[in-house]
Amino acid sequence: MELIDSLNLTESTEINFFISDYNGVKYANIRKFVKSERYTGPTQQGITLTKEQLIEVVSALESFSGKENVEDEVDLLEININEEKFIKVSIKFYKGHYYLDIRLFYKTDKYSGPSKKGISIPIELFSNFTVCSKKMLDLFNGEEVKAQTIEVNEIDDSEIKIINASNSIKGIPNKYAKYF
């Protein structure tokens, strides 16, 4: 697995963008990671996309770019996986804040609705998230991408700093090294 970028949400939480390989097929992974005394590593919050799905997501993000000052929930994209599953990219409102949400949904006889497989990021990080997603797509297309970390102490565009980073993160136990 190759770490492409990171969005630091807090001192102990970040969203990592990385490419993984499973049975010879490459996948784009966007996953929340935590660092604490009790646990350091990936969480369940995240999503795995094929190259084709990533292309559609990046296209939807680019078409919405610049319109982040939303006043209502918006569905940007639905990608059908099969008759029972689809990925939805949307802008959601929750507890007084807007979020970009990329999530797997189910539509079966027993249950129709969102799954735990997905990720939500504050709308203030929309443009940074789009940049990181484009870098993953560039890597899929064979272009060399240099890893960076985007630090966000408070979610405010004026606070965002980009720093050079290697493809490993200090403080992560060896058993989680495969995620980087």
HELIX and SHEET records of a PDB file:
HELIX    1   1 LYS A   51  PHE A   64  1                                  14    
HELIX    2   2 ILE A  123  LEU A  125  5                                   3    
HELIX    3   3 PHE A  126  PHE A  140  1                                  15    
HELIX    4   4 ASP A  157  GLU A  159  5                                   3    
HELIX    5   5 ASN A  174  TYR A  179  5                                   6    
SHEET    1   A 6 THR A  40  LEU A  49  0                                        
SHEET    2   A 6 VAL A  25  LYS A  35 -1                                        
SHEET    3   A 6 THR A  13  TYR A  22 -1                                        
SHEET    4   A 6 GLU A   2  ASN A   8 -1                                        
SHEET    5   A 6 GLN A 148  GLU A 151  1                                        
SHEET    6   A 6 LYS A 161  ASN A 164 -1                                        
SHEET    1   B 4 VAL A  74  ASN A  80  0                                        
SHEET    2   B 4 LYS A  85  TYR A  94 -1                                        
SHEET    3   B 4 HIS A  97  LYS A 107 -1                                        
SHEET    4   B 4 SER A 112  PRO A 122 -1                                        
END                                                                             
